[in-house]
Amino acid sequence: MSENLDTAGSLSRSRERVRVRARSLRSTPTDAEALLWHHLRDRRMANQKFRRQRPIGPYFADFACLGAKLIVELDGGQHTEAVAYDENRTRFIEAQGYRVLRFWNHEVLTQTDAVRERILQALQEDSPHPNPLPQAGEGARQKAAVPSGE
């Protein structure tokens, strides 16, 4: 029984560390993150809710729209040395069912409208659901009722 308590306690501590880290990241945004957040917050982009510094597995996504399964990542100069890390991170996030858009901080600061347009396009793209629901409703019933020989 004490093992269960130890496991639950370490899980709680782990979640608390993640929560504190996410809060810390949100409290010290880069200029590009602050600018883009101004355009994404409060459902300002296609009425979609975005979250900042959202934990996805062992990573923190800069901006996540859970409803559209879209992650927006902003990369600064430090990312030029971390190409392999970023590729692994992107593969992991995509394996969780998300699409990932990456922009350089410089792009966000100097081409804000183009960045916003690309995000809007991604939100409006029809992405097929990995497990589509079966067809239902009036159309499905009518097809089933029509004999195939007529």
C-alpha positions, -999 to +999 in steps of 0.1 A: +000+000+000+029+024+008+042+019-028+009+033-042+012+063-019+048+068-030+039+066-067+009+089-063+031+114-044+058+114-070+032+118-097+018+148-079+053+163-075+059+157-112+027+174-122+035+203-099+069+207-114+054+208-149+028+234-138+055+256-122+077+253-153+048+263-176+039+292-154+075+304-154+077+302-192+044+321-195+057+349-172+088+355-193+078+355-229+101+367-257+090+398-277+078+375-305+058+353-281+041+384-265+032+398-299+018+366-313-001+359-281-018+393-285-032+379-318-041+344-306-056+350-271-093+354-263-103+333-294-091+362-317-080+338-344-109+320-361-127+317-327-102+290-317-088+288-281-050+288-278-030+280-247+005+292-240+033+269-229+011+238-230+029+206-219+028+179-245+045+149-232+080+159-221+079+192-241+062+226-238+045+239-269+047+276-273+011+279-284-014+250-286-049+249-301-063+217-287-095+219-307-077+221-340-048+199-329-024+227-340+009+236-323+026+269-331+063+270-323+085+301-323+122+296-328+150+320-318+187+320-326+194+292-302+174+268-324+200+269-351+222+247-329+194+225-318+181+212-351+181+175-341+164+183-308+137+203-326+132+175-352+127+149-324+103+172-306+083+178-337+081+141-345+069+134-309+042+161-310+030+150-345+028+114-332+004+127-306-019+138-335-009+175-337+002+195-367+032+217-360+039+252-375+073+267-369+082+304-373+114+323-365+110+350-339+122+375-366+093+365-389+067+371-362+082+405-354+087+417-390+060+398-409+032+395-384+004+396-409+019+368-430+024+346-399-012+352-388-024+343-423-005+310-423-019+301-388-054+310-400-049+288-431-038+259-409-069+263-387-092+263-417-076+233-435-096+202-435-075+177-417-090+142-418-097+128-384-076+096-377-107+078-366-137+092-385-171+087-371-195+065-391-219+083-413-252+090-395-283+110-399-309+112-426-286+106-455-273+073-440-308+060-434-320+069-469-291+050-485-298+019-464-335+020-474-330+021-512-328-014-526-296-019-547-314-035-576-336-005-585 
